[in-house]
Amino acid sequence: MHEESELVTGEAVVLDLHVAKLASRALAMVLDVLVQFALLLGTFFVLTLTVPGEDESLALTLILVFLVLIMVGYPVLFETLSRGRSLGKMAVGLRVVRVDGGPIRFRHALTRGLAGFVIDFWALGVFGAVAVIVSLCSSDGRRVGDFLAGTLVVRDRAPESVAYPAIGMPPGLEGWAARLDLTRLPDDLALASRQFLARFGQLAPEASHALGWKLAQQVGNALGTPVPPGVPPWAFLAAVLAERRNRD
């Protein structure tokens, strides 16, 4: 089931994200488990041909190693290389993003993969019971791994939900942006700025100017720095987001 989730910033700016709820995530998970099961079968077949039958300790050790590598390494590898999509998510049309709407990196995928193996699904997850319970209790359908990694799963085919701004670092603001303390910028405010820049060309000039200044003032207040004189709000926001993306 897909639903639109609303995030509200401190200044009541409402943002919509087409988050993926339990049903679609479960389908993607089933497809991924089938792929992992096929990989495990292939691995076991190769091990039976290559490992001496009398060396049971070596066989058991290799089985455990490959089990962990496949159950953890598969989602981490795919979600890192494809910026948030495993094979199951590709088939269903889902993607993992950061809570600010940006693309995930290796550390996000690794945190989700380890938490999925240990807590959500297998080691302590009672075959997914933990993930289901936590997801049902979360308005955004997030499991433990999502909370630990700061991510959520969205519909990849919702055009404006995960649209990333094409605007990079405005010239001349590199040194100023490098001195910012970006740990003070809330994720929902970063997402609001990201969506504003993505839709900047679609807004009427009056609306873009008013919303841009409002967001720039909110971001400036959060960071403890005003908009530099002569810098338009879109450039200020673009510099902040570009520096945040570079540091990630």
C-alpha positions as CSV (number, residue, x, y, z in Angstrom):
1,M,0.0,0.0,0.0
2,H,1.3,3.4,-1.0
3,E,0.4,6.6,0.9
4,E,1.3,10.2,0.8
5,S,3.1,11.3,3.9
6,E,3.1,14.9,5.0
7,L,6.1,16.4,6.8
8,V,5.6,19.8,8.4
9,T,8.6,22.1,9.0
10,G,8.8,24.4,12.0
11,E,7.2,27.2,9.9
12,A,4.3,25.0,8.8
13,V,5.7,24.3,5.3
14,V,4.0,21.1,4.3
15,L,5.9,18.6,2.2
16,D,4.5,15.5,0.5
17,L,6.4,12.2,0.1
18,H,5.0,9.2,-1.7
19,V,6.2,6.7,0.9
20,A,6.0,3.0,0.4
21,K,4.0,1.2,3.1
22,L,4.0,-2.4,4.3
23,A,2.4,-4.2,1.3
24,S,4.7,-2.9,-1.4
25,R,7.8,-3.2,0.8
26,A,6.8,-6.8,1.7
27,L,6.5,-7.7,-2.0
28,A,9.9,-6.2,-2.7
29,M,11.3,-8.1,0.3
30,V,9.9,-11.4,-1.0
31,L,11.5,-10.9,-4.4
32,D,14.9,-10.1,-2.8
33,V,14.6,-13.1,-0.5
34,L,14.0,-15.3,-3.6
35,V,17.2,-13.9,-5.2
36,Q,19.1,-14.5,-2.0
37,F,17.8,-18.0,-1.6
38,A,18.9,-18.8,-5.2
39,L,22.4,-17.4,-4.4
40,L,22.6,-19.5,-1.3
41,L,21.6,-22.6,-3.2
42,G,24.2,-21.9,-5.8
43,T,26.8,-21.3,-3.1
44,F,25.9,-24.6,-1.2
45,F,26.2,-26.5,-4.5
46,V,29.6,-25.1,-5.2
47,L,30.8,-25.8,-1.6
48,T,29.6,-29.5,-1.8
49,L,31.8,-29.9,-4.9
50,T,34.9,-28.1,-3.5
51,V,35.0,-28.7,0.2
52,P,36.1,-32.2,1.4
53,G,33.2,-34.1,3.0
54,E,35.2,-35.2,6.0
55,D,36.0,-31.6,7.0
56,E,32.7,-30.6,8.5
57,S,34.0,-27.7,10.6
58,L,35.4,-26.0,7.4
59,A,32.1,-26.6,5.6
60,L,30.1,-25.1,8.4
61,T,32.4,-22.1,8.7
62,L,32.2,-21.4,5.0
63,I,28.4,-21.8,5.0
64,L,28.0,-19.3,7.8
65,V,30.4,-16.8,6.1
66,F,28.6,-17.0,2.8
67,L,25.2,-16.8,4.6
68,V,26.1,-13.5,6.2
69,L,27.7,-12.2,3.0
70,I,24.7,-12.9,0.9
71,M,22.0,-11.8,3.5
72,V,23.9,-8.6,4.3
73,G,26.1,-8.0,1.3
74,Y,23.4,-8.4,-1.3
75,P,21.2,-5.4,-0.2
76,V,24.2,-3.3,0.8
77,L,25.8,-3.8,-2.6
78,F,22.7,-3.1,-4.7
79,E,21.4,-0.2,-2.7
80,T,24.9,1.4,-2.8
81,L,25.5,1.0,-6.5
82,S,21.9,1.9,-7.6
83,R,21.4,4.7,-5.0
84,G,18.8,2.9,-3.0
85,R,17.3,0.1,-5.1
86,S,17.7,-3.7,-4.7
87,L,16.4,-6.0,-7.4
88,G,13.1,-6.4,-5.5
89,K,12.7,-2.6,-5.2
90,M,13.5,-2.1,-8.9
91,A,10.7,-4.6,-9.8
92,V,8.2,-2.9,-7.5
93,G,9.2,0.6,-8.2
94,L,10.7,1.6,-4.8
95,R,13.8,3.4,-3.7
96,V,15.5,4.1,-0.4
97,V,16.3,7.8,0.2
98,R,17.5,9.8,3.2
99,V,14.9,11.4,5.3
100,D,15.8,14.8,3.7
101,G,15.0,13.3,0.3
102,G,18.6,12.9,-0.9
103,P,20.3,9.8,-2.2
104,I,21.7,7.3,0.2
105,R,25.4,6.4,0.5
106,F,27.3,3.3,1.5
107,R,27.0,4.0,5.2
108,H,23.2,4.2,5.0
109,A,23.0,1.0,3.0
110,L,25.4,-0.8,5.4
111,T,23.4,0.3,8.5
112,R,20.1,-0.8,6.9
113,G,21.7,-4.1,5.9
114,L,23.2,-4.9,9.3
115,A,20.0,-3.9,11.1
116,G,17.9,-5.9,8.7
117,F,20.0,-9.1,9.3
118,V,20.3,-8.7,13.1
119,I,17.1,-6.9,14.2
120,D,14.4,-6.6,11.6
121,F,14.3,-9.9,9.9
122,W,16.6,-12.8,10.7
123,A,18.9,-13.1,13.8
124,L,16.5,-11.3,16.3
125,G,13.7,-10.4,14.0
126,V,11.7,-13.6,14.2
127,F,11.5,-13.9,10.4
128,G,10.4,-10.3,9.9
129,A,8.0,-9.9,12.8
130,V,10.1,-7.0,14.3
131,A,10.1,-5.2,10.9
132,V,6.4,-5.6,10.4
133,I,5.5,-4.3,13.9
134,V,7.8,-1.3,13.7
135,S,6.7,-0.5,10.2
136,L,3.0,-0.6,11.2
137,C,3.7,1.7,14.1
138,S,5.6,4.2,11.9
139,S,3.6,6.7,9.9
140,D,6.2,6.4,7.1
141,G,6.4,2.6,7.2
142,R,10.0,2.7,8.5
143,R,11.6,-0.3,10.1
144,V,14.4,-0.3,12.7
145,G,17.1,-0.2,10.0
146,D,15.5,3.0,8.5
147,F,15.4,4.7,11.9
148,L,19.1,3.9,12.5
149,A,20.2,4.9,9.0
150,G,18.0,8.0,8.7
151,T,16.2,6.7,5.6
152,L,12.8,5.8,4.3
153,V,11.5,3.9,1.3
154,V,9.5,5.9,-1.3
155,R,7.9,5.3,-4.7
156,D,10.6,5.6,-7.2
157,R,8.1,6.4,-10.0
158,A,6.6,9.4,-8.3
159,P,8.2,12.1,-10.3
160,E,8.3,15.0,-7.8
161,S,8.6,13.0,-4.6
162,V,12.3,12.3,-4.9
163,A,13.3,14.9,-7.5
164,Y,16.8,16.2,-6.8
165,P,17.8,19.7,-7.7
166,A,20.1,20.0,-10.7
167,I,21.6,23.2,-9.2
168,G,25.1,22.8,-7.9
169,M,27.3,25.1,-5.9
170,P,26.8,28.7,-7.1
171,P,30.2,30.3,-8.0
172,G,31.8,32.4,-5.3
173,L,30.0,30.7,-2.4
174,E,32.3,27.8,-1.9
175,G,34.4,29.3,0.8
176,W,31.4,30.7,2.7
177,A,29.6,27.4,2.5
178,A,32.6,25.5,3.8
179,R,32.5,27.3,7.1
180,L,28.8,26.4,7.8
181,D,27.8,24.1,10.7
182,L,25.4,22.0,8.8
183,T,24.7,19.7,11.7
184,R,22.2,22.3,12.8
185,L,20.1,22.0,9.7
186,P,16.9,19.9,10.3
187,D,16.2,17.2,7.7
188,D,12.7,18.4,7.0
189,L,14.0,21.9,6.3
190,A,16.6,20.5,4.0
191,L,13.9,18.5,2.2
192,A,11.8,21.6,1.8
193,S,14.7,23.5,0.3
194,R,15.5,20.6,-2.0
195,Q,11.9,20.4,-3.3
196,F,11.8,24.2,-3.8
197,L,14.9,24.1,-6.0
198,A,13.5,21.1,-7.9
199,R,10.4,23.1,-8.7
200,F,12.0,26.5,-8.9
201,G,11.4,26.8,-12.7
202,Q,7.8,25.8,-12.4
203,L,6.7,28.5,-10.0
204,A,5.5,31.9,-10.8
205,P,8.2,34.6,-10.1
206,E,6.2,36.1,-7.2
207,A,5.6,32.7,-5.6
208,S,9.2,31.6,-6.1
209,H,10.5,34.8,-4.6
210,A,8.3,34.7,-1.6
211,L,8.8,31.0,-0.8
212,G,12.5,31.3,-1.5
213,W,13.0,34.1,1.0
214,K,10.9,32.3,3.6
215,L,12.9,29.1,3.2
216,A,16.2,31.1,3.2
217,Q,15.3,32.8,6.4
218,Q,14.3,29.5,8.0
219,V,17.6,27.9,6.9
220,G,19.6,31.0,8.0
221,N,18.0,31.0,11.4
222,A,18.7,27.2,11.8
223,L,22.3,27.7,10.8
224,G,22.8,30.9,12.7
225,T,23.9,32.8,9.7
226,P,22.0,35.4,7.5
227,V,21.7,35.3,3.8
228,P,24.9,37.0,2.4
229,P,24.2,40.4,1.0
230,G,23.4,40.4,-2.7
231,V,22.9,36.6,-2.8
232,P,19.4,35.5,-4.1
233,P,17.6,33.0,-1.9
234,W,17.8,30.2,-4.5
235,A,21.6,30.6,-4.6
236,F,21.8,30.6,-0.8
237,L,19.7,27.4,-0.5
238,A,21.7,25.8,-3.4
239,A,25.0,26.5,-1.7
240,V,23.8,25.0,1.6
241,L,22.5,21.9,-0.1
242,A,25.5,21.4,-2.3
243,E,27.9,21.7,0.6
244,R,25.7,19.3,2.6
245,R,25.8,16.8,-0.3
246,N,29.6,17.2,-0.6
247,R,30.1,16.4,3.0
248,D,28.0,13.3,2.8
